[in-house]
Amino acid sequence: MIKNIVIILLLVFICGLFLKLNNKENFQTSKKIYVITPSLCRDKLIKTCNSIYKQKYKNWEHIILFDNVENFKINKFLKNCPYKPRIVKGKWNNYGNGQRYDAWNLVKKNSIITYIDDDDFYIDENVFNKINDKFSYNPNICVIFWQGMRFGNLFNNKPPQKNSTMSNQFAHLKFDNLKNPIRWEKCQKNNNKSGRDGDFINRLVQTYNYKYIDEPLVVVEKASKGE
C-alpha cells in the first residue's frame, strides 16, 4: 500500500516536472510582439485596434505614436479602444515615416517588432501566431516578409522590393540582438519613390536572413492625399 502511494507520488512529481519544463520551453520560443502604429487619430484606427485585439497570440503590446494630435481626440479614441495601448505623443510632421522607428527604444530585447498604419487591419486572428512561428522554427532568421491585400488584389512582393514592399508587410527582431544593426537615421532619402522606408527595406534584405509568408496578412487601405 505504502509502496503504491510512493510510486503514485513519484509519477505525479515527474509529470509536474515535465509540464514545467515544457511550459518554460514554450515561453522561450514565444517572443513578445511589439506593434507600432504612427497615427493621426483617424476614425479607422479603431478597426486597426480591433484586429490586434482579436489575435489569438496574446504576448503583444501596441505602441501608438500620435503625431500632433489634440488630447481630446486621443481621450475619445481610448474610450472606444478594447484595450490600453501605450501612447506616445509628439510632433513628427512626417505622417508615419520616421516616427515608426523612434519607438525602437521602447521595445525590450529578444522581441519582435512589426508595424501597421492607422487605416489598415490584420486579415484574421492568426497573424501573430504565423509571425512568431516563422521566427521560432528558424533561429537564424531575422526578418519576416508577407503579402498584403488592397481592394481584393495581392501585393505579391517576392522577393521584397524597396519600391513596392509596404511598411506593414514585414517584422524583424530588435536590432540590439543582432550583428550589423540597421539605424533608421542612417537610411537615405535616395529617391522620391522609395525614400527612407525603401532604403530601410533594401538594407534589411541585403543584411539579414529572411523568410517569406506567401499569403496576405494585412489589408492595406489607400490613404488620402497628405495622409
C-alpha positions in Angstrom: 0.0 0.0 0.0 2.7 2.5 1.0 4.8 1.4 -1.9 1.9 2.2 -4.3 1.4 5.6 -2.8 5.1 6.3 -3.2 5.0 5.3 -6.9 1.9 7.5 -7.5 3.6 10.5 -5.8 6.7 9.9 -7.8 4.7 9.8 -11.1 2.9 13.0 -10.2 6.2 14.7 -9.5 7.7 13.5 -12.8 4.6 14.7 -14.7 4.7 18.1 -12.9 8.4 18.5 -13.7 7.8 17.6 -17.4 4.9 20.2 -17.7 7.1 22.9 -16.0 10.0 22.3 -18.4 7.6 22.2 -21.4 6.0 25.5 -20.4 9.4 27.0 -20.0 10.4 25.9 -23.5 7.2 27.3 -25.0 7.7 30.6 -23.2 11.2 30.9 -24.6 10.0 30.4 -28.1 7.1 32.8 -27.7 8.6 36.2 -28.2 6.8 39.4 -27.4 5.5 41.2 -30.4 5.5 45.0 -30.4 3.1 46.5 -32.9 4.0 50.1 -33.8 1.4 52.4 -35.3 2.1 56.0 -36.4 -1.3 57.8 -36.2 -3.2 61.0 -36.9 -6.0 59.5 -34.8 -8.3 58.8 -37.8 -11.6 57.1 -37.2 -10.3 53.8 -38.8 -7.7 53.4 -36.0 -10.4 51.6 -34.0 -10.7 49.0 -36.8 -6.9 48.5 -36.7 -7.0 48.0 -32.9 -9.9 45.6 -33.1 -7.9 43.4 -35.5 -5.0 43.4 -33.0 -7.2 42.7 -30.0 -8.7 39.6 -31.8 -5.3 38.0 -32.2 -5.1 34.5 -30.6 -1.4 35.1 -29.8 -1.6 37.2 -26.7 2.0 38.1 -26.0 2.0 41.5 -27.6 2.0 45.3 -26.9 0.6 48.0 -29.1 2.5 51.3 -29.2 0.7 54.2 -30.9 2.6 57.3 -31.8 0.2 60.2 -32.1 1.6 62.9 -34.4 0.5 66.4 -33.3 -3.0 65.1 -32.1 -5.1 67.0 -29.6 -5.7 65.4 -26.2 -9.5 65.4 -26.5 -9.2 63.3 -29.7 -6.9 60.8 -28.0 -9.2 60.5 -25.0 -12.2 59.9 -27.3 -10.3 57.1 -29.0 -9.2 55.5 -25.7 -12.8 55.3 -24.6 -13.6 53.1 -27.6 -10.4 51.1 -27.8 -10.9 47.5 -26.5 -7.5 47.5 -24.6 -5.0 50.0 -23.3 -2.2 50.7 -25.8 1.0 52.5 -24.9 0.5 56.2 -26.1 3.4 58.3 -27.3 2.7 61.9 -28.3 5.0 64.0 -30.4 5.3 66.4 -33.4 7.0 64.4 -36.2 5.1 66.1 -39.1 6.1 63.3 -41.4 2.9 61.3 -41.3 4.3 57.9 -40.4 7.8 57.6 -41.8 10.4 58.3 -39.2 8.2 58.0 -36.1 7.8 54.3 -36.5 11.5 53.9 -35.8 11.5 56.4 -33.0 9.7 53.7 -31.0 12.6 51.2 -31.1 13.9 52.5 -27.7 10.6 51.5 -26.1 10.9 47.9 -27.2 12.6 45.3 -25.0 15.4 43.0 -26.1 14.6 39.5 -27.5 11.4 40.8 -29.1 9.7 41.1 -32.5 8.8 44.4 -34.0 6.2 44.9 -36.6 4.2 47.9 -37.9 0.7 48.7 -39.0 -0.8 52.0 -40.1 -3.9 53.5 -38.5 -6.1 52.8 -41.5 -5.1 49.2 -42.1 -6.0 46.0 -40.3 -4.9 42.3 -40.0 -6.7 39.8 -42.2 -7.6 37.3 -39.4 -6.9 36.4 -35.8 -3.9 34.1 -36.5 -1.4 36.7 -37.9 0.8 37.0 -34.8 0.9 33.2 -34.5 2.2 32.9 -38.0 4.8 35.6 -37.5 6.1 34.1 -34.2 6.1 30.6 -35.7 8.4 31.7 -38.5 10.9 33.1 -36.1 10.6 30.2 -33.6 11.2 27.5 -36.2 14.1 29.4 -38.0 16.6 30.5 -35.3 18.8 32.2 -38.0 16.0 34.3 -39.4 16.0 38.0 -38.5 13.3 39.3 -40.8 9.9 38.0 -42.0 8.1 39.5 -45.1 4.5 38.7 -46.2 1.9 39.7 -48.7 -0.6 42.5 -48.4 -4.1 42.9 -49.9 -5.9 46.0 -51.2 -9.3 46.0 -52.9 -9.0 42.2 -53.3 -5.7 42.4 -55.0 -2.5 40.9 -53.6 0.8 42.8 -53.1 2.9 40.0 -54.5 6.4 41.2 -53.4 8.6 38.1 -53.7 11.4 38.8 -53.2 10.8 42.0 -51.2 11.2 45.1 -53.3 12.1 48.5 -51.8 9.7 50.3 -54.1 6.7 48.1 -53.5 7.0 46.4 -50.1 4.9 48.4 -47.7 5.9 49.3 -44.1 3.3 46.9 -42.7 4.4 43.9 -44.7 7.4 42.8 -42.5 8.5 42.1 -39.0 12.0 42.0 -37.6 13.9 41.2 -34.4 15.1 44.1 -32.3 18.4 45.0 -33.8 20.1 45.2 -30.3 20.1 41.4 -30.5 21.8 41.3 -33.9 25.2 42.0 -35.5 25.3 44.9 -38.0 22.2 46.8 -36.6 20.4 49.0 -39.1 19.8 52.6 -37.9 16.8 54.5 -39.3 18.7 57.8 -39.1 21.4 56.4 -41.5 18.9 55.4 -44.2 18.9 57.7 -47.2 16.2 59.5 -49.0 17.6 58.0 -52.2 14.7 58.9 -54.5 11.1 60.1 -54.4 9.6 56.6 -54.9 11.2 54.7 -52.1 12.7 57.3 -49.7 14.0 56.2 -46.3 11.4 53.4 -45.9 12.5 51.9 -49.2 16.2 52.2 -48.2 15.4 50.5 -44.9 13.7 47.5 -46.6 16.6 47.3 -49.0 19.1 47.2 -46.2 17.0 44.5 -44.4 17.1 42.3 -47.5 20.9 42.8 -48.0 21.9 42.4 -44.4 19.9 39.6 -42.8 18.5 36.2 -43.5 14.8 36.5 -44.1 11.7 34.3 -44.8 8.6 35.0 -46.7 5.0 34.1 -45.8 3.3 33.5 -49.1 -0.1 34.8 -48.1 -1.7 38.1 -47.2 -1.6 39.0 -43.5 -2.8 42.6 -43.7 -5.4 44.6 -45.6 -4.0 47.9 -46.8 -6.3 50.8 -47.5 -5.2 53.6 -49.8 -4.7 56.8 -47.8 -6.0 60.2 -48.9 -3.5 62.7 -50.2 -1.5 64.2 -47.3 -2.1 61.2 -45.0 
